[in-house]
Amino acid sequence: MWRLIVVNFFLFLPVIRAEEVVRKANLIVTVDENDRAIPVDKFFYSGSKTEGKKKNTKVTKKRTFINFDLKGLNNNRPVKKATFNAYFFAEKSQPYGNAFLYNVTEKWKGKNVKFEQKAERLILAMLVGKESGFVSFDITPFMKNFTAGKSTTFGFSIRGEERGSRTEKWFYSDKADKKHVPYLSIEYGDKLKEQKVQEVDKAATETAKLPHSLNNHGMAVSLKDNNLEWVAKSEKKIKRYRVFDLTSGKLLTECNAIGADIYSIEVPSKTKVKLVVDRKDGSHEEFKVQ
């Protein structure tokens, strides 16, 4: 999606080997749409849920904000891979929708955070499925820009699909046992001393170029390394996207058309999938990818 071209001028100088840095979450705050902080114990949650009984029910929306101590990161080393990792708790999660990761762009402190805290979407959706376990959000392009001083962060926000009523997703918090705490993993690549690096990445918000050209309706779809990616030239007539297991016909995930430059979602290994594009006029288009 993004490319990094490295020009080596000193091929015989000593090499600084790759390393991995792990940072655990040090503050997690969940708030509802009325900016009320919700106590976080062993779990935190985001998304929408119907609460109350009989005629006194209402749909509540929640968002979670997570802070990490990013001081002391090695800004002189090239970032090879970076992931945001959180342990998904399926037993208490609602059955619909997925989880979305945002970079918080407005400063907050302690529990002084608002539901509408300024943030930008980093990952369209992470397929969480029906089984508990760690899910990883690939934030490599973002961390490359961050360590290069091209972007800022005041933590991350996990959000669920907020247009439904049964989309609440549960994750283990920083108060869980150490094996389940959310964390960032940053892997640095090898670097030669005084190596000159030329970045030819454009802004992270630029539309990514997929290996497949646009079809007659302005759609391009690609599946590589378990990541299904697609882009639409125009979404004026598109209502939503749905992804199915091509073998079983099972719905894996769905999301509304939100005008993203590129949509990306991880699918189970060796799974043949079908992307269905639902249009506002009731018609749809299918893409079989394997």
C-alpha positions in Angstrom: 0.0 0.0 0.0 2.9 2.3 0.9 6.4 1.9 -0.4 9.8 2.6 1.2 12.8 2.8 -1.1 16.1 2.5 0.6 19.2 3.7 -1.2 22.4 2.1 0.3 25.6 4.0 -0.1 27.7 2.1 2.5 27.2 -1.6 1.9 30.1 -2.8 4.0 29.6 -0.9 7.2 28.5 -2.7 10.4 24.8 -3.6 10.6 22.5 -2.7 13.5 20.2 -5.7 13.7 16.4 -5.8 13.8 14.6 -5.5 17.1 11.1 -5.4 18.5 9.8 -2.9 21.0 6.6 -3.6 23.0 4.6 -0.9 24.8 1.7 -1.9 27.1 -1.4 0.4 27.4 -1.1 2.6 30.5 -4.6 4.3 30.5 -7.9 3.1 29.1 -11.1 5.2 29.3 -14.6 4.3 28.0 -17.2 7.0 27.5 -20.8 7.0 26.3 -22.4 9.5 23.8 -23.2 11.8 26.8 -19.5 12.1 27.7 -20.1 10.0 30.9 -17.0 7.9 31.8 -17.8 4.3 32.4 -15.6 2.5 34.9 -13.1 0.1 33.2 -12.3 -3.0 35.2 -11.2 -6.2 33.5 -12.8 -5.3 30.2 -13.6 -2.3 28.0 -16.1 -2.1 25.2 -17.2 0.0 22.2 -20.1 0.0 19.9 -23.9 0.1 20.3 -26.2 -1.9 22.5 -29.9 -1.8 23.5 -30.3 -1.3 27.2 -33.3 -1.3 29.5 -36.5 -3.4 29.7 -39.7 -3.5 27.7 -40.8 0.0 26.6 -38.0 1.7 28.4 -35.2 0.6 26.2 -32.7 2.8 24.4 -29.6 2.3 22.3 -26.4 3.5 23.9 -23.2 4.1 22.1 -19.7 3.8 23.7 -16.2 4.6 22.5 -12.9 3.6 24.2 -9.7 5.7 24.3 -6.3 4.1 25.0 -3.0 5.8 25.8 0.5 4.5 25.4 3.8 5.9 26.5 5.6 6.4 23.2 8.6 8.3 24.7 12.0 7.0 23.8 11.1 5.3 20.5 14.1 5.1 18.2 13.3 7.7 15.6 16.6 6.9 13.8 15.6 3.3 12.9 13.3 2.3 10.0 10.0 0.8 11.2 9.5 -2.5 9.5 6.2 -3.6 11.1 3.9 -2.0 13.7 0.7 -3.4 15.2 -1.9 -2.5 17.8 -3.0 -5.6 19.6 -6.1 -6.1 21.8 -7.6 -9.4 23.2 -11.2 -9.8 21.9 -13.7 -11.3 24.4 -16.3 -13.0 22.2 -18.5 -14.4 25.0 -19.9 -10.9 26.0 -19.7 -9.2 22.6 -22.7 -8.5 20.4 -23.0 -10.5 17.1 -22.9 -7.8 14.5 -20.4 -5.4 13.1 -16.6 -5.1 13.6 -14.0 -3.0 15.5 -12.5 0.1 14.1 -9.2 1.8 15.1 -8.7 5.6 15.2 -5.7 7.8 15.9 -6.7 10.5 18.5 -5.6 13.9 17.3 -6.8 16.0 20.2 -5.1 16.1 23.6 -6.8 14.5 26.6 -5.7 13.7 30.1 -7.0 11.1 32.6 -10.7 10.6 32.3 -11.2 14.0 30.7 -12.0 12.7 27.3 -15.2 13.3 25.2 -17.2 11.0 23.0 -16.5 13.3 20.0 -12.8 13.6 20.8 -11.1 14.5 17.5 -9.7 11.4 15.8 -8.9 10.0 12.4 -9.7 6.5 11.2 -6.5 4.4 10.7 -8.1 1.0 9.9 -11.5 0.5 8.3 -12.4 -2.7 10.1 -10.8 -5.6 11.9 -12.6 -8.9 11.6 -13.1 -10.1 15.1 -15.3 -13.2 14.5 -16.9 -15.4 17.1 -13.8 -16.7 18.9 -11.9 -14.9 21.7 -8.2 -14.1 21.1 -5.8 -11.3 20.2 -6.7 -9.3 17.1 -4.0 -7.1 15.5 -4.5 -3.8 13.7 -1.7 -3.1 11.2 -0.6 0.5 11.8 2.8 0.3 10.0 2.3 3.3 7.7 1.1 5.4 10.6 4.1 4.5 12.8 6.5 5.2 10.0 5.1 8.7 9.7 5.0 9.1 13.5 8.6 8.2 14.0 9.6 10.4 11.1 7.8 13.3 12.7 5.2 13.5 10.0 2.2 12.8 12.2 1.1 13.2 15.9 -0.9 11.0 18.2 -2.6 11.4 21.6 -3.4 7.7 21.8 -5.9 5.4 20.0 -9.6 4.9 20.0 -11.4 1.6 19.4 -14.9 2.0 18.1 -17.7 -0.4 17.0 -20.3 0.0 14.3 -22.6 2.7 15.8 -25.5 2.5 13.3 -26.9 -0.7 14.7 -28.1 -1.8 18.1 -26.2 -5.0 18.7 -22.6 -4.2 17.8 -20.9 -3.8 21.2 -17.4 -5.4 21.2 -15.6 -6.4 24.4 -11.8 -6.4 24.9 -9.5 -7.1 27.9 -8.3 -3.9 29.5 -5.0 -2.8 31.1 -6.4 -4.1 34.4 -6.6 -7.7 33.1 -3.7 -10.2 33.7 -0.5 -9.3 31.9 -1.0 -11.9 29.1 -4.2 -10.1 27.9 -3.3 -6.4 28.2 -3.5 -4.3 25.0 -0.1 -3.5 23.5 1.8 -1.9 20.6 4.4 -3.9 18.9 7.0 -2.0 16.8 9.6 -4.0 14.8 12.6 -2.1 13.5 14.4 -3.3 10.4 18.2 -3.6 10.0 20.0 -0.3 9.4 23.5 0.5 8.1 25.3 3.3 9.8 24.9 6.6 8.0 22.5 4.9 5.6 20.7 7.3 3.4 17.0 6.6 3.3 14.7 8.2 0.7 11.0 8.0 1.4 8.7 8.1 -1.6 5.5 7.6 0.5 2.8 10.2 -0.1 0.5 11.2 2.7 -1.2 8.3 4.4 -4.6 9.5 3.3 -3.7 9.2 -0.4 -5.7 6.7 -2.3 -3.8 3.4 -2.5 -3.2 1.8 -5.8 -4.3 -1.7 -6.1 -2.8 -4.2 -8.5 -6.1 -4.6 -10.3 -7.5 -1.9 -12.5 -10.9 -0.4 -12.0 -13.8 -2.2 -13.7 -16.6 -0.6 -15.6 -18.4 0.5 -12.4 -15.2 2.0 -11.0 -14.4 -0.8 -8.5 -11.0 -2.5 -7.9 -10.7 -5.5 -5.5 -7.6 -7.4 -4.4 -6.8 -10.2 -1.9 -3.2 -10.5 -0.7 -1.7 -12.0 2.4 -5.1 -12.5 4.0 -6.0 -8.9 3.5 -9.0 -8.1 1.3 -8.8 -4.6 -0.1 -11.1 -2.6 -2.4 -11.6 0.9 -3.6 -14.5 2.6 -5.4 -13.9 5.5 -7.8 -17.2 7.0 -6.6 -19.6 6.0 -3.7 -22.5 8.3 -4.6 -24.6 5.3 -5.6 -23.2 2.8 -3.1 -25.0 2.0 0.2 -22.8 -0.7 1.9 -20.3 -3.5 1.4 -20.7 -7.1 2.6 -18.0 -9.9 2.7 -19.0 -13.6 2.5 -17.2 -16.9 2.8 -17.5 -18.1 -0.8 -17.6 -21.8 0.3 -20.1 -21.7 3.2 -22.0 -18.5 2.2 -21.5 -17.2 5.7 -21.4 -13.4 6.2 -18.0 -12.5 7.5 -18.5 -8.7 7.9 -20.4 -5.7 6.5 -19.9 -2.0 6.6 -21.5 1.1 5.2 -20.0 3.2 2.4 -18.1 5.9 4.3 -16.1 7.5 1.5 -12.8 5.9 2.6 -9.8 6.1 0.2 -9.4 2.4 0.5 -11.2 -0.4 2.4 -9.1 -3.1 4.0 -10.0 -6.1 6.2 -8.3 -9.3 7.3 -9.9 -12.5 6.4 -9.2 -16.0 7.7 -6.3 -17.8 6.1 -7.0 -19.8 2.8 -10.6 -18.5 2.8 -12.2 -17.8 -0.6 -14.4 -14.7 -0.3 -17.0 -12.8 -2.1 -17.4 -9.0 -1.9 -21.0 -7.8 -2.5 -21.5 -4.1 -3.3 -25.0 -3.0 -2.4 -26.2 0.0 -4.3 -28.9 2.5 -3.2 -31.2 1.5 -6.0 -31.5 -2.0 -4.7 -29.1 -3.6 -7.2 -25.8 -5.2 -6.2 -22.5 -6.3 -7.7 -20.4 -9.3 -6.7 -16.7 -9.9 -6.7 -15.3 -13.4 -6.1 -11.8 -13.3 -4.8 -9.6 -16.4 -4.0 
